[in-house]
């Protein structure tokens, strides 16, 4: 049994890795078509996404040599992921990965209930606009109730309490909006058997138009060229690490990663525990396997599906709130078209809905995007990152083909033992 589990673990890990390598190999054809060297291109891609400042080669991603601070003529050796002089790109990658982790969790919760929901985009942007509104409206109401006319004259105790309460209320409001919007698709599926894929696509479109209207008209803060909401109050701001907890740590320089990544990791552990260690999570996974069997087993499959959609929407709304409260601080026209929610669906697919896989793939996905953005400053289009990711998803979807290939290879290397038994007939 142990060897069987070990083999299954190896296959589950080997197939995504093989899909990544195969995606890089096939994508090199496009790099060659652009008349550039694939090795140099990939070195730049990964260095820009995962390496320290000054990274040039693949080896610099692990071991980095840099001049000593007191003597530039002496080279010191550093573990590359921890070398933060000038700020490490991994900090920016972590900022992006925070949203991908939460939206991938959102997709995973829905998928585990047998619901192919891709409504994360709509739920995220509605959560974002909700957090943006409460982020400046709620502090104004608190100041008014406290009789504070000049914000700068507010007492330190009041501001401290608001720093704790206001972000929490904004996040709860965003999660509620995301959950309700996701519940609509779940209700239509459970009660009317309307395809959830079609419903979530339509709801995404409605949410985009709704947010565009709100940003351009009732919530517009000024008449500048680009429509935008008012900036959230400082008491609603999830202060980045480089301005709050770790102001002197150079590794975080240039990024806006903050408490959002901690929230995402807590959500990652919580959802993993919920799905695989609780009765409600078991009911949800059973509903995915066979709704009819689940009903005969006494599982309320409809209730489990609706609960899954509520949790899924809440996670997407949480992602939108963190993006506004911790990164953007306002919603700008065009935010609804960013596609961050759909990227989370791709991460969930690549990670095969594994909790550990979501963490790894989320960071890897964000790093590829970051590296591809910086490629455009050279002679290579930024779309290369999208091409690589697309091929990775394509090859990752060929799981059955790869598994059958691994089985055939294993049988050739270790053919099954055949025992010939001679039957003796005694008279």
Buried (B, 14 or more C-beta within 10 A) or exposed (E): EEEEEEEEEEBBEEBBEBBBEBBBEBBBEBBEEEEBEBEBBBBBBBBBBBBBBBBEEEEBBEEBEBEEEEEEEEEEEBEBBEBBBEBBBBBBBBBBBBBBBBBBBBBBBBBBBBBEBBBBBBBBBBBBBBBBBBBBBBBEEBBEEEEBEEEEEBEEEBBEEBBEBBBEBBBBBBBBBBBBBBBBBBBBBBEEEBEBBEBBBBBBEEBBEBBBEBBEEEBBEEEEEEBBBBBBBBBBBBBBBBEEEEEEEBBBBBBBBBBBBEBBEEBBEBBBEBBEEEEBBBBBBBBBEBBEEBBEEEBEBBBBBBBBBBBBBBBBBBBBBBBBBBBBBBBEBEBBEBBBBBBBBBBBBBBBBBBEBBBBBBBBBBBBBBBBBBBEEEEBBBEBBBBBBBBBBEBBEBBEEBBEEBEEEEEEEEEEEEEEEEEEEEE
